[in-house]
Amino acid sequence: MARNSAAAKTRAGWEFIFPTPLFLPAPPERFVLVSAARSAAINRDFAQNRFALRSVIATKQYAFMKELLKYTYLMEVDKIGAELEKLWDRYQDILSNPDWEKLNEARAILFLIGNVYCEKIVPEAIERRLHLLNKPMSLVEFLSEVDGRSINLPTLREDPLFSQLEKFYLIVKEFKNKNVGGKYYIDEEKFIELYNQYNPNKKLKTGYRGRFG
């Protein structure tokens, strides 16, 4: 797309390794001035509902992160790609058929996969293996070779580990840079719109990368 210039595409992987992590904090509780008895009942119901919702979301978070992390530790690249596709399909399905509970599941996917996995776990998983290459290199050097389409790539790919890490990196990068027409990656623009629409606290608006206001 026009917004993604050729120059931006060749910056050593920093399209998805951001210096500031994506942060999607839980919205603060809304203050309502009512009687003490009514307030206690509201707080009790709110806490129970919030606990139930977070329990469901936490279970789903654990399920999809468990498989993805298992294949990452094993460096089974094709299975990593398949898990990411499952998550993308689930994320898109939620945005197509949203409700408040499902949008919080989408929020977990956006945060845990878009940020924690892509921006922290993946770079570290690559970096921990770079000293094992036939030609050891730093993470920055690896990203420069791959994203810069270095003339050294044919030689570097003779090392099976380099080829494996390159494929892993490119699969995750493709996922992180998915764009379906909005101005943000991973369809975050549509997510923000829906999240604010379905949020029961209408005074609290979330924006890009989880910023409130």
C-alpha positions in Angstrom: 0.0 0.0 0.0 1.0 3.6 -0.5 1.4 4.2 3.2 4.0 1.4 3.4 7.0 2.8 1.4 9.7 0.7 0.1 12.1 2.3 2.5 9.9 1.4 5.5 9.8 -2.2 4.3 13.6 -2.5 4.4 14.2 -1.1 7.9 15.8 -4.0 9.6 12.6 -5.6 10.9 11.5 -2.6 13.0 8.1 -2.7 11.3 7.1 -5.1 14.0 9.7 -4.7 16.7 8.6 -1.5 18.4 10.7 0.3 21.0 7.5 0.9 23.1 5.3 -2.1 23.8 1.6 -2.2 23.0 -0.4 -1.7 26.2 -4.0 -2.5 26.5 -4.8 -2.0 30.2 -8.1 -3.0 31.8 -10.5 0.0 32.0 -10.9 1.4 35.5 -14.1 0.9 37.4 -16.8 3.6 36.9 -17.6 5.6 40.0 -21.4 5.9 40.7 -22.8 7.8 43.7 -25.5 5.7 45.3 -26.5 4.5 48.7 -24.0 2.3 50.6 -26.2 -0.8 50.3 -26.8 -0.3 46.6 -23.2 0.5 46.0 -22.1 -2.7 47.8 -24.5 -4.7 45.6 -23.3 -3.1 42.4 -19.7 -3.7 43.4 -20.4 -7.3 44.3 -22.2 -8.0 41.0 -19.6 -6.1 39.0 -16.7 -8.0 40.6 -18.4 -11.4 40.0 -19.2 -10.6 36.4 -15.7 -9.2 35.8 -14.1 -12.3 37.4 -16.3 -14.6 35.3 -15.4 -12.7 32.1 -11.7 -12.6 32.9 -11.7 -16.3 33.8 -13.1 -17.2 30.4 -10.7 -14.9 28.6 -7.7 -16.2 30.6 -8.6 -19.8 29.7 -8.7 -18.9 26.0 -5.4 -16.9 26.3 -3.7 -19.8 27.9 -5.0 -22.2 25.2 -3.7 -20.3 22.2 -0.5 -19.1 23.8 0.4 -22.7 25.0 0.4 -24.1 21.5 2.2 -21.2 19.9 4.9 -21.1 22.6 5.4 -24.9 22.4 6.0 -24.7 18.6 8.3 -21.7 19.1 10.5 -23.4 21.6 10.7 -26.4 19.3 11.1 -24.0 16.3 8.6 -25.9 14.3 8.1 -23.1 11.8 5.2 -24.5 9.7 3.2 -25.2 12.9 3.9 -21.7 14.1 2.5 -20.3 10.9 -0.6 -22.5 11.2 -1.2 -21.3 14.8 -0.9 -17.7 13.8 -3.4 -18.2 11.0 -5.8 -19.8 13.4 -5.5 -16.7 15.7 -5.9 -14.3 12.8 -9.1 -16.2 11.6 -10.5 -16.1 15.2 -9.7 -12.4 15.5 -11.4 -11.6 12.2 -14.4 -13.7 13.2 -14.8 -11.8 16.4 -14.6 -8.4 14.6 -17.3 -9.7 12.2 -19.6 -11.0 14.9 -18.7 -8.9 18.0 -20.0 -8.8 21.5 -18.4 -7.5 24.7 -16.9 -10.8 25.9 -15.6 -11.8 22.5 -14.0 -8.3 22.0 -12.0 -8.8 25.1 -10.8 -12.1 23.7 -9.8 -10.1 20.5 -8.1 -7.6 22.8 -6.1 -10.5 24.3 -5.0 -11.7 20.8 -4.1 -8.2 19.8 -2.0 -7.7 23.0 -0.5 -11.1 23.6 0.2 -12.0 20.0 0.6 -8.6 18.4 2.8 -7.3 21.2 4.2 -9.9 23.6 4.8 -12.6 21.1 5.8 -10.6 18.0 7.8 -7.9 19.7 9.4 -9.7 22.6 9.3 -13.5 22.4 10.1 -13.8 18.7 13.2 -11.5 18.7 14.5 -13.3 21.8 13.9 -16.7 20.3 15.9 -15.7 17.2 18.7 -14.0 19.2 19.2 -17.0 21.4 20.1 -19.2 18.4 22.2 -16.8 16.4 25.5 -17.9 18.1 24.8 -21.4 16.8 25.0 -20.3 13.2 28.0 -21.3 11.0 28.6 -17.6 10.9 27.4 -16.2 14.2 25.8 -12.8 14.2 23.9 -10.3 16.3 20.1 -9.8 16.0 20.6 -6.5 14.2 22.9 -8.1 11.7 20.4 -10.9 11.1 17.6 -8.5 10.5 19.7 -6.3 8.3 20.7 -9.3 6.1 17.1 -10.6 5.8 15.2 -7.3 5.4 17.9 -5.7 3.3 17.8 -8.8 1.0 21.5 -9.0 1.3 23.7 -10.5 -1.5 25.0 -12.8 1.2 21.6 -14.6 1.6 22.3 -17.5 -0.8 25.5 -18.3 1.1 23.9 -17.8 4.5 21.0 -20.1 3.6 23.4 -23.0 3.1 23.2 -23.1 6.9 20.0 -24.9 7.8 19.6 -23.0 11.0 19.8 -19.7 9.2 17.2 -20.8 6.7 14.9 -21.9 9.6 15.3 -18.7 11.5 14.7 -16.6 8.3 11.5 -18.5 7.5 10.3 -18.1 11.2 11.0 -14.4 11.1 9.3 -13.8 7.8 6.2 -15.7 8.8 5.8 -13.7 12.0 6.6 -10.4 10.2 3.8 -11.2 7.7 1.4 -11.8 10.5 2.3 -8.6 12.4 2.1 -6.5 9.3 -1.3 -7.7 8.2 -3.4 -4.9 6.9 -7.0 -5.1 5.7 -7.5 -1.5 4.7 -7.4 0.5 7.9 -4.6 2.8 8.8 -3.2 0.4 11.5 -1.8 -3.1 11.3 -3.7 -6.1 12.5 -7.0 -4.4 11.8 -6.6 -2.4 15.0 -8.6 0.5 13.7 -11.7 -1.7 13.4 -11.1 -3.2 16.8 -10.9 0.2 18.5 -14.1 1.3 16.9 -16.0 -1.9 18.0 -14.4 -1.9 21.4 -15.5 1.6 22.1 -19.0 0.9 20.7 -19.6 -2.2 22.9 -17.8 -1.0 26.1 -20.4 -0.6 28.8 -18.4 2.4 30.2 -19.2 5.0 27.5 -17.1 7.6 29.2 -13.9 5.6 28.7 -12.6 5.5 25.1 -9.5 3.5 24.0 -7.3 4.4 21.1 -4.3 3.2 19.1 -2.0 0.9 21.1 -4.5 1.0 24.1 -4.2 4.7 24.9 -7.2 6.2 26.7 -8.7 9.5 25.8 
